């Protein structure tokens, strides 16, 4: 998906001409470009290692600055006054300063990430992790001349992300993505006073002299509400450099002579363009035309799903219609989550009683009519996987039959075929995969498959942590990437238009640094295989309200393709003893979390209410907002995990009600958007307030609103009568 002839370019402002710094081939081997006006620096990859390369802008000479001491490399770099500042993630964590002229290296601080050098000061973010989760996030600034360090702001919501920060003189500016107050703030280092300086939500603030600049969302969720404003810190005058536009906009910097730099992104192609503007300029406007026809239907009822630019599309007779995914992980409550619902035995089960399956039609109707899902994500184990060890327990024809059942309710399948560390593509596995595609193709039904996922969470099969970064299995990443390539080759050989993706867990290492590390797995080559190039779209998974931060980090790689948040959700655990501190998050929360969990600002942004901020509903609502409610990101869609509580996990790990008061008992993570209606499967008081059979929990109600364009009428409880057929 990327240009293999990429290069680093510079622009000479004095002579108004562009020049090439270096041809780099694969652009994902270079990242974190930074400059202090005299030297350009960037992080580059070489084999399994990383190094910082320098470039003297006067002599146009390239030189090596410093190599990373381990294969995990640099978290971020910043350059100022001839000194390189960088952060390490592991082994030697901390913030360091390196002076190339002397070769001297010293530690600046024991922790921190997302470094910014500004006017003789260094800014960074810190996290406090408690119980395996981020409980607090703070912004720090250090005067590099005096050594004075100040905490500018802190937020208790650990999953909140800074959109950006900058400093000049005594003034610091910053803002958050939704999840906290999204207004742009300023902080005076001398007085210690914070002030709100934006009327609406603002992101990516920068400052130089007395001028600040940020990207602003002016009202609601309309596509033409994006602008860039400048702000005079002395007079308080606000000017719209870029009027409301339909493109994405990102502020970059304000140069010493006042020149303003910003990026315009076409959301339909993912292409970025860098602009510079005179500080007195105003009234610019950028627009893009959506390349599809809305509301058209293909002659056969359904078209194929394809990828174009940032979006997934359904092909129709007159063009394309944007396809929103609106997915849910489909399981039946009697079965384990990892594929048991789609074994031959489960798919053959019939009858009104819940032994076997018997309830498949009921839950299909719930997914379609109550949740308004358009995609059913399913685990279909291939040979060698659990529930299909010998290869004959899962039949492609039965999967096709289920797809026809889903089609009757206007839902397609997202098929996950692999969920283990067995990365060997045997002949049996290849034949099984080919047969799966062929069954749909021979029935002229490939339109019933939205996509195939080559692995549920490709970095989560080593027993703990991010498996792409475990020392005891250095070949893991190469083996995993080779597996994905083989799956893609087989599927595309059968049908080149069938979309393939691969999932990535983003919360295996606590904190933003851990999240960024896992996202980087998509873009780091292993044995010359880069996942983001192999698949049609990337599919990060996140449960803790991190979708805004994930999107922002993906954009640092300038990824132009679709991004699907292929698992989001949060358990409402039935076991919540007071001594289990982590369990406080696994609750629906009070009734307000169902009906109104969000402090909605006039510009469409906001944050969870105080009573919902660290509940399952609050986490889900934050991710839903990132999926498109306020247009600050361009996700192609998402899949909620999962449809309904499973009794199987409870049976295996928990004894009701005896274990409800035992703080050492294993609790059940696998809870869904619908309740299963049996009192013996819940504890008192527990995290699940909604318990009636087939009732939407608060979490499910919020997903329904997202899927139905926030229609209360469509998401209220209704009485469904059976159809009478003659």
Steps between C-alpha positions, in 0.01 A plus 500: 500500500801726524726661243828308494689800354445737792750768598555764767467853364576846632384844396733800487290799607759756389521367145147355499611169361466136593801273535539128563677398818510125451332225302371248754306245293252367753364800697407284801869445568527869595298688759506783756654770281605800708715810448635801687555698180864403464487122525239251384468170686289189458473147635585228249483122512781267408423131531370447852651823633440875491725802476466879478636648181602866478518738206681834504273743313785740417748254356232250385707229671349188656647341813420239765392651832441205734392136493237351729644268766232237436261387230205677663645831392390856558158607625532853362769759425527879510779732387593838643809721513722224366387242758302184425238399758351153489311247704549127541211264566672207672830377644619857564171694527518874534562826315855565384698788349780434253738765366648383166784752515639352823346152505366568849180324611308572821164407649251789517220314678419147608186468288301677230397484137372712210787749532475858371786753503377860504686825571768352725258270680412132479141378537384143550214283623515272802266224615433346837406133473308330780362148489615457140303803377587866452342690788646845429662690216698825533683758286848607611734777387866552587698819447826365361696810606387516865404135552164607643225244438125566517190280483275698264184292529384154594188297440365206696346331194796283408371417153481868400755612241664836439440617144811716522697759697754775439671787686651842443639730766288462814201352317408134450204399282337158488175314437350154539314273265139426607492315830606816683437871448595559136536879511846644439657615826793725578718492811721783624819363654557811712152531650397133488161602358316295234261665255262365235580678173279320246125544465455159341687174517857534374781258420871505412573846650831672420635838610775749405544852637147615582320290234340162565344278235284189518259280307140563603170316472235767501164325533350156532594210276444650156778421249568865414581624849880488504711814510838638610509809716773735620477675834677814621605427860513873582178635347298177507407544133416179317536474120398213275801419286302214344122531487273200563614226263412138422862384511697396806738769624809480721707788630875439477700800622551876503844591368722774642390754240134424567441269204217258581528132405205262478399176330186434298388137471245372252298250709405299193848441366707540817738732317673777697604840363724740694411871478668814627329833545579860580395583860257767372320257271136408571197348333662200334269207431558139392241252385474152360222316324387166635575244224185293538126514442285471809178305510544299179443124497665244278281289275561184702431674832853499639832602357852392594693674776817675388757746636575844362694773677398513866170319452338168430247506218218291364514481122172588334381541144567874484820513705570448868317549826699548819457194723507573876581146634274530812629167625456274801682184604240222467502216750230294665481503881530122535840491332854619555603813309780342296311342214278245674185674370606411144589135533290253305332382820396851599381593152300175474324557834130582483211537740344752737710407802844652561674163524715469190420828330130535437519876544697600191199656328414693816849651523515571126180699538640681802818594313302630203185649652621622838867577437459593131821319411612471138794265557532183706862436592543127562780267606517213248785272611710349223671159541725489804312771687299430814164343413639384165811309597471228236351724234159336466301680770437815294336470159512783246154416367351549847676837533349596165155392622543721806599789272172456316317513835681825580423636152129471577559761771720725281826394666829379350785300653845605614674162526792455741680177407797481737557558871817321612880496475492224236640704211566206268290497182458127451341352191195413710458861612551636150246259350249585775540874439471463124189288541342761728538769234399264219172403667392863508636565149326196351172622648553852364504622859836665560304817574394331826860518625601849605857392567723219625723562802827306479540497879286627786786677683825419324715632788323312780603133482809473720351489848542864600594845377540618142637191329676703230735621774582191709865407531439129546337466157690736269356333189140553608440817297654355184299178535179694561552735205579208271174337611303810404670517160413136432135554595480807277660316207257208529189715533601735219584204278142382541349848470713815469215726614435328832631721782752367753603659828676400822418595859740657751457520878595849622481455878752224571745749652344765729501862394531709187853381432380140497212589271730679258740207500226258399369729224855526366486123438293574190776715353826331606638256240603151607681291240394768250129451577304801628146424613352834392615427144362148494143559615220711353436681828635486854294391800620612845307382807441721804275480805615783725374803308824541305366541146592870473859435601525198272384703201741781576794260520404319181501836325863556605574218255301684230300184436260577212272196525188406698520440875234286669482483881431131467444433869373757747292448811538438871372230735227562756634230723258306719764478774590834660624451858614811682854368543556463126610850396513421128138386503366851561519562126293193410158646564217653300503792740191685629194557275641827365774299326235338286314814405751783520860397580664785310561867576425626150660829405347729241760399243408132528797393713490426869587246765329241724303625799655468845286196583575323172862591436651171619220260417456257213242737351741794523778310324268386223347845454845657463595254227163541327552877488836441333338275241329792338258686722708818510707461179841547663618170356429312180456143617333281239292336774510273801392166647358480851614209713281310566132426438394325820625367833642151470413237758788280390772718650303531821458123522871441448636770731238590754245341730182702549412617756765350731793690345326838501649592838842345437756770402735229371247342265556529125252741351338477159640744246275383222188708536310653214257773396190291574414325827414131518214531747594234754552625854737222597758639256536836674626612838355760733558786464722418204584711199202390292183693584301394192430127522185412305534253215596688186495841663755758392735601777607862523803410288281344232260792505785740419616275213142487368485879498825516303375243247164677457630856466388570857135405456342452843195347337705222342682416823217493754374161617228360275274198497563277199227256398587182310435488129214272394577318179250295298 
